[in-house]
């Protein structure tokens, strides 16, 4: 037997029947659940698309991470990680001397407020010294200090002191090392430092010795790059807010706009220090704000994927995820300058990845492109060190945004076709609605009733004509409108009930509960419900009261319509007739996917719920 490819061989050897896998017609394995069966049934082509391509993309991003580390390792390598910074609380001029023995000093900063000295020794070789102007960068230190190189004062950041005597310094600062002090061999860096105003922050500085120009150039390059990213995030956010409010009222567009807005806020807050050299006490406010942004970003990303995949009970899952993020935000208090942000970022990536892998196994639409979009954050999470975190987090989410722009463009294309289809259907049903209200047998029955009343009760005939004219007048007025005020819809319903009350000699009434007249709905929605209620009502009562109630909640609103004494239905919902098709078409045209409709038997009657989501 000849096999053209691996798939032919696969289908020859294995045969999947129901929940069994057979080898040459012999049962060798039984799947316990549908999830396992679906996973196995993926052909080698699906495995290639779902796993091999992501692995290739993962490998490319890994190489990118390694290149970034190799290129900027000299800029971002912390001397604090290579050498020992010794700390001693107090103040003494003796501690400035190079030959002072500091081996008995501690390695941890005292609890703030404190006044202390820090000393560290470094070695410079001939390559570092020859013809270069070196800069000494002190990063992420929350305090004020005087800085000394081999006992010579080379600069200050704020004014160290006790209590109110301290003038807070900046969180980051670069100092130029005089050429006269640059020699091959060992050097002493000493800091006379204090921290009086921020008890929650207590970290040693990151000490970077590199060419002064290179450090300044690095900051300029990062600032320019972040300008571009920040602008992209803001523009995309504004665009999708417009898309949501003006065109496609689908919740994923709104959540995506929020994600981009949070990324804009986070990137701006991370790097606005290039514009505002803030004193170190402000750093705690900035750090907490950034942690909160990452927490809300995680919740928004989870919501985005849950609604994109249309997962059932997504609100329950989202509530659990929000609690997880809130607990991490409130309970975890590390000493590191970015440790909590890094933890929250891990949770963001891993939770999003778990949701997407589950959706991929379930063959949910858009799950494959979403998996690709998460490879960049995942790669950067595990292959770049913490000191790359600030910048690379936004680069990874920029890649995420690009992939999801493609996903959402596909969604918009599908929605556009569906809206065109339902618009055609809606226009057809509009004509049917008008024809239904002026069709010959309706006019003939109405005229027959009118002739009888003109002869026997002229006053009733006049009222009947007024009610009929009012109904036709409103119908003609709203026929071409997409939405009308609830007040106008209720007025139309009341006119129709008057006409039908005269015709059937039954007192039809509509009881409105908590309605908001200023809200808008598609025209003739409630009228169609009333018509169905009257048509299918077999009660012989002289008075029938329909109920229409509005219930508002945090995520939308619900209209409840109750029609009493409908006896022809069982517990099963009725099939959609022209009226229900019209209602669904108009709701879909106006609210896209942000609606649902339910119908069920209740208290010797029938209730219909129209749910409208925000």
PyMOL commands that set and color helices and strands:
alter all, ss='L'
color gray80, all
select helices_A, chain A and resi 6-13+34-41+44-76+79-82+93-96+126-129+163-165+179-181+212-246+251-274+282-308+314-331+339-361+367-383+386-438+440-456+458-478+486-504+525-535+578-591
alter helices_A, ss='H'
color red, helices_A
select strands_A, chain A and resi 14-17+20-23+26-30+86-89+114-124+134-139+144-149+152-157+173-176+185-195+206-211+484-485+507-513+520-521+543-553+556-564+595-601+605-613
alter strands_A, ss='S'
color yellow, strands_A
deselect
rebuild
show_as cartoon
